[in-house]
Amino acid sequence: MKKTVNKIVFTAMMLFVAVTLYAQDSISSRSVSFADYMNVVGKENLTLLIEKYNIKIADANILDAKVLPDPELGFEGSDEVYSLSLSYDLELGNKRGARVRVARTEADITKLAVEHFFQELRAEATDAYLNAILQRELLDTKRSSYEYMSQLSKSDSIRFRLGEINENDALQSKLEASSLLNEVFLQEAEYKSALTVLNLYMCRAIDTLSIPSDEWTDFGREYELAPLISTASDNRIDLLTAQKNNELAVNQLKLVKAERRMNLGLSISYERDWKGILPTRDMVTAGVAIPLKFSNINKGRKKAAQYAVEQIRYEEENLRLQIQSEVSQAYYMYEAAKKQVKQYQLGLLDDSKKVLDGMVYKYKRGETAILDVLIAQRTYNEMQEQYLETLKGYASSLVELQKVCGIWDIEF
């Protein structure tokens, strides 16, 4: 009776696996290469498109800064006297030119900010693509482990019926196969979740999942720390932004100084005095209004602008030190990840596979217990998963290193 129940359970489990695999195959999907994926991200990502509108807004602000003061037209009238006047506030000190320079510098900073946003987005999207490959490889590994243990479980069922092993060993291998199947189910969810992230970066609906078509490639790059720091000092967008911020602070100081200069109020008016049927008097007047700039006694705004210039210079120097630290840390992490990958490739995976095969061979000959096989199987599984995660970490460390250096040559 127990044999029949075990057989039914095992058969149901296999049918469930078949239904799950069929359901996965029936999901609408499309293959996407890394190049095509990044091209879509760069052109259709909505957050990037939103950021790009800041450039248009900044360009519009330049046009706004070019606006001249509007003239004023005045009209007054009474029973017998009517007057018409025109006045204009003439700006001195090149205030308009100072405003335009500030607006143009702000536009340049906005463009740099959008470029920096794109670089951050590019790195994040690349890491998401790498994670999708990792989850796919982990799923293949877990399926392979499950299939391996499933075959062993079938073999143990036959050996149990033949009396070669006891019932406990047969149940152990079956339970291990069931446990590995649960891991397959969970990994399938992780994989699909990773694919939805790719759709998010491409701003595509999740009814069709984008599956990465590329495989792990050799990301090996040989770098030296000193040239990387020099490259970062030349290419980092945030450093270029800091330099532009310094230029902006100087231009804002010039604008403050220009605005402290007086404006001239120019006016001209025409007056006609009507007494009786015909006008008796015409009069044309012109005038100049000179403001008394008592407010210039207060130099608070000017001092604030001067202090801002000094502050930006210190911030730029501090940023240079931060860049050196960030590049150094990313470089050390990259080198460590490279060594870890080599360590696995030099024999760790092969050795764990030999141990597993040896344990299975001994188990089939009755020379060892099923628990030794299970331990060897789990060790091999862990080594495979750790290797895949190390590969992904290696690729991610290269992405981070290139991001902090302001360079980019990632391809599959």
Sequence and secondary structure as in RCSB ss.txt:
>XXXX:A:sequence
MKKTVNKIVFTAMMLFVAVTLYAQDSISSRSVSFADYMNVVGKENLTLLIEKYNIKIADANILDAKVLPDPELGF
EGSDEVYSLSLSYDLELGNKRGARVRVARTEADITKLAVEHFFQELRAEATDAYLNAILQRELLDTKRSSYEYMS
QLSKSDSIRFRLGEINENDALQSKLEASSLLNEVFLQEAEYKSALTVLNLYMCRAIDTLSIPSDEWTDFGREYEL
APLISTASDNRIDLLTAQKNNELAVNQLKLVKAERRMNLGLSISYERDWKGILPTRDMVTAGVAIPLKFSNINKG
RKKAAQYAVEQIRYEEENLRLQIQSEVSQAYYMYEAAKKQVKQYQLGLLDDSKKVLDGMVYKYKRGETAILDVLI
AQRTYNEMQEQYLETLKGYASSLVELQKVCGIWDIEF
>XXXX:A:secstr
 HHHHHHHHHHHHHHHHHHHHHHHHHS EEEE HHHHHHHHHHH HHHHHHHHHHHHHHHHHHHHT     EEEE
EE SSEEEEEEEEEE  SSHHHHHHHHHHHHHHHHHHHHHHHHHHHHHHHHHHHHHHHHHHHHHHHHHHHHHHHH
HHHHHHHHHHHTTSS HHHHHHHHHHHHHHHHHHHHHHHHHHHHHHHHHHHHT  TTSEEEE            H
HHHHHHHHHH HHHHHHHHHHHHHHHHHHHHHHHTS  EEEEEEEEEEE SSSEEEEEEEEEEE    GGGG  H
HHHHHHHHHHHHHHHHHHHHHHHHHHHHHHHHHHHHHHHHHHHIIIIIHHHHHHHHHHHHHHHHTTSS HHHHHH
HHHHHHHHHHHHHHHHHHHHHHHHHHHHHHT      
